[in-house]
Amino acid sequence: MTLTNKDKRALQIGLSIQLKDTSLEEYKSFTKEADKYLQKIFLDWFNNFLTYEKFAEHYEISIERAEKLIEEARTIHERLVKETITTKLSKELEASKKFLDEKIIFIQG
């Protein structure tokens, strides 16, 4: 299941997206795609803007919404990076992924 431009815009402005008549697999696929898109949003802000004002102007959203969107997207980005790291390490070290999840943390400045 892929995100449409309408779905992406809904995520940007903070609207709920209803998935009607979808299976659990389709739901999981959609949320995975939504998380990847929000991660891209965070990385776009981090690499190209670093100010809420310019970001908000570019995406045509309020500054308050930009702050909330970046906060949500940062949380998703950190979770996805942590999942990637722990999955790779658990394979390389033959350690429990759950054990590694508990040991890896992000320190925010």
trRosetta pair geometry for C-beta under 8 A, 3 or more apart (Angstrom, degrees):
i j d omega theta_ij theta_ji phi_ij phi_ji
1 22 7.6 24 -88 -141 156 129
1 26 5.1 88 -42 -159 138 78
1 29 4.3 118 28 106 97 118
1 30 4.6 -37 100 -69 137 79
1 33 6.5 -130 95 2 77 143
2 33 6.1 -176 -132 -140 41 159
3 7 4.3 -133 -159 88 83 132
3 8 5.4 96 148 -55 125 84
3 11 7.8 -26 -150 -10 139 135
3 30 7.6 114 -75 -151 74 73
3 33 5.1 -173 -30 138 97 122
3 34 6.4 127 -81 -81 126 63
3 37 5.7 -2 10 -50 166 149
4 7 4.7 105 49 2 71 100
4 8 7.1 -132 97 -3 42 86
5 8 5.5 -51 -148 36 36 114
5 9 6.3 36 153 -19 66 104
6 9 5.8 -53 -147 37 30 110
6 10 6.4 35 151 -22 63 105
7 10 5.6 -54 -150 34 31 114
7 11 6.6 31 152 -18 64 103
7 17 5.8 47 -134 -120 85 146
7 34 7.4 -104 160 -95 116 95
8 11 5.7 -54 -153 35 32 111
8 12 6.5 35 149 -22 65 105
8 37 6.0 -129 -114 -172 91 147
9 12 5.4 -51 -149 33 36 116
9 13 6.3 10 162 0 69 108
10 13 6.5 -68 -142 48 26 92
10 15 4.1 -82 -156 66 85 111
10 16 7.6 -59 173 75 119 16
10 17 5.2 113 115 -73 148 98
11 14 7.7 37 -175 -73 26 28
11 15 7.8 -74 -52 50 25 73
11 17 7.4 -19 -60 -33 78 128
11 34 6.2 179 -93 -152 141 97
11 37 6.4 91 77 107 166 128
11 38 6.4 -121 172 -74 134 95
11 41 7.8 -150 125 -37 117 152
12 41 7.3 -176 -99 -116 81 142
12 59 5.5 -149 -165 179 129 124
12 61 6.0 -146 154 -55 95 137
12 65 8.0 63 154 148 63 123
12 69 6.6 18 -152 -123 48 148
13 61 5.8 -164 -101 -109 69 112
13 65 6.5 -15 -143 -170 49 151
14 65 5.9 -124 -18 -142 126 106
14 68 6.8 24 -88 101 133 133
14 69 7.1 -114 -63 -74 93 92
17 34 7.7 -162 37 -98 149 141
19 22 4.4 -33 155 10 111 142
19 26 7.1 176 177 119 135 107
19 27 5.9 155 92 -102 157 82
19 30 6.1 174 -90 41 146 171
22 26 4.0 -125 -171 92 101 129
22 27 5.4 128 118 -56 123 79
22 30 7.2 -8 -176 -14 161 139
23 26 4.7 100 51 7 74 101
23 27 7.0 -132 98 -4 41 87
24 27 5.5 -53 -149 36 33 115
24 28 6.3 34 153 -19 66 104
25 28 5.8 -53 -147 37 31 111
25 29 6.3 32 153 -19 64 107
26 29 5.6 -53 -147 37 31 114
26 30 6.3 34 153 -21 65 105
27 30 5.7 -55 -148 35 29 111
27 31 6.4 23 158 -14 65 106
28 31 6.0 -56 -145 39 29 106
28 32 6.2 33 155 -22 64 108
29 32 5.7 -56 -149 35 28 114
29 33 6.5 26 154 -15 64 106
30 33 5.8 -58 -151 38 31 109
30 34 6.2 31 151 -20 67 107
31 34 5.4 -50 -143 37 35 114
31 35 6.2 40 155 -22 66 102
32 35 5.8 -52 -150 34 29 112
32 36 6.6 29 151 -17 62 105
33 36 5.7 -53 -148 36 33 112
33 37 6.4 34 153 -20 65 105
34 37 5.7 -54 -149 36 32 112
34 38 6.4 28 154 -15 65 106
35 38 5.8 -56 -145 39 31 108
35 39 6.3 37 152 -23 64 104
35 76 5.1 -160 -149 -167 83 125
35 79 7.9 -77 -159 80 128 118
35 80 6.4 151 153 -67 116 123
36 39 5.5 -51 -149 33 32 115
36 40 6.6 35 150 -20 63 102
36 80 7.6 123 -91 -116 58 157
37 40 5.6 -52 -155 33 34 113
37 41 6.6 40 146 -23 65 101
38 41 5.2 -43 -149 29 40 118
38 42 6.6 43 151 -19 65 98
38 69 7.9 -142 -142 -173 95 80
38 72 6.5 -73 -166 120 137 96
38 73 4.4 -149 171 -113 88 83
38 76 4.8 50 100 61 124 157
38 77 7.6 -128 118 -46 82 79
39 42 5.7 -50 -153 34 34 111
39 43 6.4 29 152 -14 66 107
39 73 6.6 170 -86 -169 26 86
39 76 5.7 -118 -66 115 79 105
39 77 4.6 130 -130 -93 82 77
39 80 5.6 -33 -89 30 143 154
40 43 5.7 -56 -144 42 32 108
40 44 6.1 40 153 -25 66 104
41 44 5.6 -52 -149 32 29 115
41 45 6.6 28 152 -17 63 103
41 69 6.6 -82 147 158 141 110
41 70 7.7 -135 131 -96 100 56
41 73 4.7 -109 84 -118 106 152
42 45 5.7 -56 -153 36 32 110
42 46 6.1 28 152 -17 68 110
42 70 6.3 116 -114 -146 75 63
42 73 3.6 -177 -56 135 99 111
42 74 5.3 151 -132 -73 134 52
42 76 7.2 -178 -19 64 139 94
42 77 4.5 -105 75 -39 155 138
43 46 5.5 -53 -139 41 34 112
43 47 5.8 18 165 -6 69 114
43 77 6.9 150 -47 -116 84 137
44 47 6.4 -64 -135 47 21 98
44 48 5.5 -31 -178 29 61 121
44 49 7.2 38 135 -2 71 108
44 55 8.0 125 114 -129 95 103
45 48 7.1 -75 -116 55 12 79
45 49 4.9 -53 -146 50 54 117
45 50 7.0 125 160 -65 69 35
45 55 5.1 21 -118 -111 95 142
45 70 5.3 -124 122 -111 176 111
45 73 7.3 116 14 84 132 144
46 49 7.9 14 -10 48 12 76
46 50 6.7 56 -142 -77 32 80
49 52 8.0 94 141 -77 125 18
49 54 4.9 -171 -147 90 100 110
49 55 4.2 95 158 -66 167 91
49 58 7.1 -121 -88 9 131 141
51 54 4.8 73 74 15 106 101
51 55 6.6 -178 88 -7 53 91
52 55 5.6 -64 -146 45 32 113
52 56 5.8 35 158 -24 70 110
52 63 5.1 84 131 -157 114 84
52 66 4.4 139 -164 107 89 127
52 67 5.3 0 -124 -66 146 78
52 70 7.0 -111 -103 -2 91 144
53 56 5.9 -56 -146 35 24 109
53 57 6.4 23 155 -18 61 108
53 63 6.0 -9 -92 -106 58 115
53 66 7.9 179 -62 65 19 163
54 57 5.6 -53 -147 36 32 114
54 58 6.3 34 155 -21 65 106
55 58 5.8 -56 -150 35 29 111
55 59 6.3 1 162 5 65 112
55 66 5.0 131 97 -155 108 130
55 70 7.2 48 126 -62 165 123
56 59 6.4 -69 -140 52 26 93
56 60 7.9 92 165 -89 55 3
56 61 5.2 -104 -146 77 74 73
56 62 6.1 -40 -156 135 130 16
56 63 4.7 -83 -37 -86 167 52
56 65 7.0 118 -123 65 104 87
56 66 3.8 -92 -73 -41 93 141
57 60 7.4 18 -176 -76 28 44
59 66 7.1 143 53 -98 125 97
59 69 8.0 -107 99 83 163 168
61 65 4.3 -104 164 88 115 130
61 66 5.6 146 92 -58 111 79
61 69 7.0 54 107 -15 162 146
62 65 4.5 96 56 7 84 101
62 66 6.9 -139 97 -8 46 85
63 66 5.4 -50 -148 32 34 117
63 67 6.6 39 152 -22 64 100
64 67 5.8 -51 -154 31 32 112
64 68 6.7 26 151 -12 64 106
65 68 5.7 -57 -149 41 36 109
65 69 5.9 38 153 -22 69 108
66 69 5.7 -54 -142 38 28 112
66 70 6.2 26 159 -17 64 107
67 70 6.1 -57 -147 37 26 107
67 71 6.4 27 154 -20 62 108
68 71 5.6 -56 -148 36 31 113
68 72 6.3 29 155 -16 66 106
69 72 5.9 -56 -148 39 29 109
69 73 5.9 24 156 -16 66 113
70 73 5.6 -56 -137 43 30 110
70 74 6.0 37 158 -26 65 105
71 74 5.9 -50 -145 31 26 112
71 75 6.7 27 154 -18 59 104
72 75 5.9 -58 -157 33 30 111
72 76 6.6 25 151 -14 65 108
73 76 5.7 -55 -149 39 34 111
73 77 6.1 39 152 -24 67 105
74 77 5.5 -52 -145 35 31 114
74 78 6.3 30 157 -18 65 105
75 78 6.0 -54 -148 36 28 109
75 79 6.5 27 153 -18 62 107
76 79 5.7 -56 -148 37 32 111
76 80 6.3 28 156 -17 67 107
77 80 5.9 -59 -148 38 28 108
77 81 6.3 25 156 -16 65 108
78 81 5.8 -55 -144 38 30 109
78 82 6.1 31 156 -20 65 108
78 106 4.9 -69 -150 -20 126 161
79 82 5.7 -56 -146 38 28 111
79 83 6.3 31 154 -21 64 106
80 83 5.7 -51 -146 34 31 113
80 84 6.5 33 154 -19 63 105
81 84 5.7 -55 -151 36 32 112
81 85 6.3 30 153 -18 66 107
82 85 5.7 -55 -145 38 31 110
82 86 6.1 21 161 -12 67 109
82 101 7.1 81 156 -131 113 73
82 104 5.7 162 -142 110 95 125
82 106 7.2 -96 -65 -38 115 105
83 86 6.2 -59 -140 42 26 102
83 87 6.0 28 160 -21 63 111
84 87 6.0 -58 -145 36 24 110
84 88 6.3 19 160 -13 62 110
85 88 6.1 -63 -149 40 26 106
85 89 6.0 18 159 -12 66 113
85 100 7.8 -151 118 154 85 124
85 104 6.1 162 102 -150 132 166
86 89 5.7 -56 -137 44 31 108
86 90 5.9 35 161 -26 66 107
86 97 5.2 94 148 -155 108 80
86 100 4.3 156 -138 108 95 121
86 101 5.2 32 -122 -70 164 68
86 104 6.1 -140 -68 20 99 143
87 90 6.0 -54 -144 32 24 109
87 91 6.8 21 156 -14 59 106
87 97 6.4 17 -92 -121 50 123
88 91 6.0 -61 -157 36 30 108
88 92 6.3 19 154 -11 67 112
89 92 5.7 -61 -140 44 34 106
89 93 5.5 1 172 7 73 116
89 95 6.8 -28 136 49 90 115
89 100 5.4 157 91 -139 126 155
90 93 6.6 -62 -125 54 21 90
90 94 7.5 51 173 -123 53 11
90 95 5.4 -108 -125 71 61 69
90 96 6.7 -45 -131 139 112 11
90 97 4.2 -31 -71 -76 160 74
90 100 5.7 -129 -66 8 91 144
91 94 7.5 10 -173 -72 22 49
93 100 7.9 132 56 -75 135 129
95 99 5.8 -99 162 71 103 127
95 100 5.8 107 106 -48 120 108
96 99 3.9 88 73 1 103 107
96 100 6.8 -178 92 -6 57 82
97 100 5.7 -58 -150 41 34 109
97 101 6.2 44 150 -28 67 103
98 101 5.5 -47 -147 29 31 117
98 102 6.8 29 155 -17 61 103
99 102 6.1 -62 -160 34 30 109
99 103 6.7 17 150 -14 65 113
100 103 5.6 -64 -147 40 37 108
100 104 6.0 20 164 -12 75 110
101 104 6.6 -61 -135 39 24 98
